[in-house]
Amino acid sequence: MKVLITGGAGFIGTYTKELLKREGHEVVILDNLTTGSESNINEKDVFYKGDIHDLSVLDNETGINVIVHLAAQIQVPVSIEDPIYDMKQNIEGTLKVLEFAKKSKVKKVIFASSAAVYGDNDNLPIQEESKLKPMSPYGISKMTAEKYIETLCEINNIDYVILRYANVFGPKQSTRGEGGVIRIFYDALAEDQPPQIEGDGGQTRDFIYVEDIAKAHLYSLNTSSGVYNVSTNKEITINELCKIMIQEMEKNISPKHIEARKGDIYRSKLDNTKFITASGCKPSYSVEAGIRKMIKELE
Ligand SMILES: NC(=O)c1ccc[n+]([C@@H]2O[C@H](COP(=O)([O-])OP(=O)(O)OC[C@H]3O[C@@H](n4cnc5c(N)ncnc54)[C@H](O)[C@@H]3O)[C@@H](O)[C@H]2O)c1
């Protein structure tokens, strides 16, 4: 299949591109390199430096079957400081991608959504039908983009797979963004500095290794339209996470607690049953196995 990846020079996009190419798909990348990096692009990649707000750079790329839409503003704090910018990137930008999908007769759109759409929810693990109560403009923009995708894809007869990722981590991740805490802890420990835990550290997350997200994209090529959680369905506190990293990196350092961040959810664990049943795609890495692989690759 011919697959366009928006945001394909970013963290998740790079792993997705590599896997899709290994599996024999033809990949086209569009990225404006705001947070992505040219070093993630290699000579053999078909790469367009451009913005999702103006997809005319792709006018000569005919026959795109699927769009994996990853390009976005990904930082909760930025969305709080500048909600209009967040809206333009994540809502308006997604509408531009949908307009292109219609014009180019694309068959399917795969969208990177987030656990941020749920907000705080005591009923764990969170299922897809749970009430959406986003706590930040980022969560609102992802939720709204989802609704536009569902509605416009139904109207225009385009298949869609909306994936609500848990917190993603892996070697190419920067310290910005949603799942960045593992990389932030890594960077601190590598420099023999104490990792900084926001709040009491009792907050939990469901961490999924980036290669499992790339795999979810691959399987989504053959998954029916719908909204799916992609996670390990395991809840881990930030204190526990920090302990694992200190052990794995063989450091004798204690973490430091700092002020909690605004707009952050407290507990998170996503039920992944629906996606596993619909796609047959199960995560291959536990948090510990992912951390070990990440440390090995970064050393
Ligand atoms: N990393 C996580 O834990 C996580 C969790 C849930 C959802 N997501 C979603 O996954 C997607 C990918 O995130 P990531 O972690 O790889 O972040 P990233 O910042 O590494 O990737 C985003 C890419 O999009 C590009 N981009 C941004 N705005 C663009 C625009 N207007 N036009 C063209 N390109 C643009 C950036 O240059 C970057 O390469 C995002 O939609 C994010 O919201 C990530």
PDBQT file of the ligand as one rigid body, heavy atoms in Angstrom, charges set to zero:
ROOT
HETATM    1  N1  LIG A 301       4.434  10.472  22.491  1.00  0.00    +0.000 N 
HETATM    2  C1  LIG A 301       3.343  10.118  23.160  1.00  0.00    +0.000 C 
HETATM    3  O1  LIG A 301       3.392   9.610  24.290  1.00  0.00    +0.000 OA
HETATM    4  C2  LIG A 301       1.988  10.313  22.531  1.00  0.00    +0.000 A 
HETATM    5  C3  LIG A 301       0.864   9.881  23.234  1.00  0.00    +0.000 A 
HETATM    6  C4  LIG A 301      -0.393  10.057  22.672  1.00  0.00    +0.000 A 
HETATM    7  C5  LIG A 301      -0.510  10.618  21.422  1.00  0.00    +0.000 A 
HETATM    8  N2  LIG A 301       0.593  11.039  20.756  1.00  0.00    +0.000 N 
HETATM    9  C6  LIG A 301       0.415  11.630  19.414  1.00  0.00    +0.000 C 
HETATM   10  O2  LIG A 301       1.272  10.967  18.488  1.00  0.00    +0.000 OA
HETATM   11  C7  LIG A 301       1.624  11.863  17.436  1.00  0.00    +0.000 C 
HETATM   12  C8  LIG A 301       3.123  11.834  17.218  1.00  0.00    +0.000 C 
HETATM   13  O3  LIG A 301       3.749  12.282  18.409  1.00  0.00    +0.000 OA
HETATM   14  P1  LIG A 301       5.318  12.156  18.694  1.00  0.00    +0.000 P 
HETATM   15  O4  LIG A 301       5.453  11.795  20.121  1.00  0.00    +0.000 OA
HETATM   16  O5  LIG A 301       5.961  11.335  17.630  1.00  0.00    +0.000 OA
HETATM   17  O6  LIG A 301       5.745  13.704  18.558  1.00  0.00    +0.000 OA
HETATM   18  P2  LIG A 301       6.818  14.419  17.613  1.00  0.00    +0.000 P 
HETATM   19  O7  LIG A 301       6.799  15.867  17.997  1.00  0.00    +0.000 OA
HETATM   20  O8  LIG A 301       8.109  13.706  17.644  1.00  0.00    +0.000 OA
HETATM   21  O9  LIG A 301       6.157  14.225  16.183  1.00  0.00    +0.000 OA
HETATM   22  C9  LIG A 301       5.267  15.144  15.605  1.00  0.00    +0.000 C 
HETATM   23  C10 LIG A 301       5.811  15.453  14.212  1.00  0.00    +0.000 C 
HETATM   24  O10 LIG A 301       4.880  16.280  13.523  1.00  0.00    +0.000 OA
HETATM   25  C11 LIG A 301       5.591  17.338  12.886  1.00  0.00    +0.000 C 
HETATM   26  N3  LIG A 301       4.655  18.452  12.768  1.00  0.00    +0.000 N 
HETATM   27  C12 LIG A 301       4.111  19.163  13.787  1.00  0.00    +0.000 A 
HETATM   28  N4  LIG A 301       3.257  20.072  13.303  1.00  0.00    +0.000 NA
HETATM   29  C13 LIG A 301       3.254  19.924  11.955  1.00  0.00    +0.000 A 
HETATM   30  C14 LIG A 301       2.584  20.594  10.892  1.00  0.00    +0.000 A 
HETATM   31  N5  LIG A 301       1.751  21.601  11.136  1.00  0.00    +0.000 N 
HETATM   32  N6  LIG A 301       2.809  20.181   9.611  1.00  0.00    +0.000 NA
HETATM   33  C15 LIG A 301       3.688  19.165   9.373  1.00  0.00    +0.000 A 
HETATM   34  N7  LIG A 301       4.356  18.508  10.336  1.00  0.00    +0.000 NA
HETATM   35  C16 LIG A 301       4.148  18.888  11.611  1.00  0.00    +0.000 A 
HETATM   36  C17 LIG A 301       6.780  17.624  13.784  1.00  0.00    +0.000 C 
HETATM   37  O11 LIG A 301       7.848  18.265  13.125  1.00  0.00    +0.000 OA
HETATM   38  C18 LIG A 301       7.128  16.208  14.255  1.00  0.00    +0.000 C 
HETATM   39  O12 LIG A 301       8.051  15.591  13.379  1.00  0.00    +0.000 OA
HETATM   40  C19 LIG A 301       1.062  13.227  17.836  1.00  0.00    +0.000 C 
HETATM   41  O13 LIG A 301      -0.158  13.417  17.142  1.00  0.00    +0.000 OA
HETATM   42  C20 LIG A 301       0.811  13.088  19.331  1.00  0.00    +0.000 C 
HETATM   43  O14 LIG A 301      -0.220  13.948  19.771  1.00  0.00    +0.000 OA
HETATM   44  C21 LIG A 301       1.856  10.900  21.278  1.00  0.00    +0.000 A 
ENDROOT
TORSDOF 0
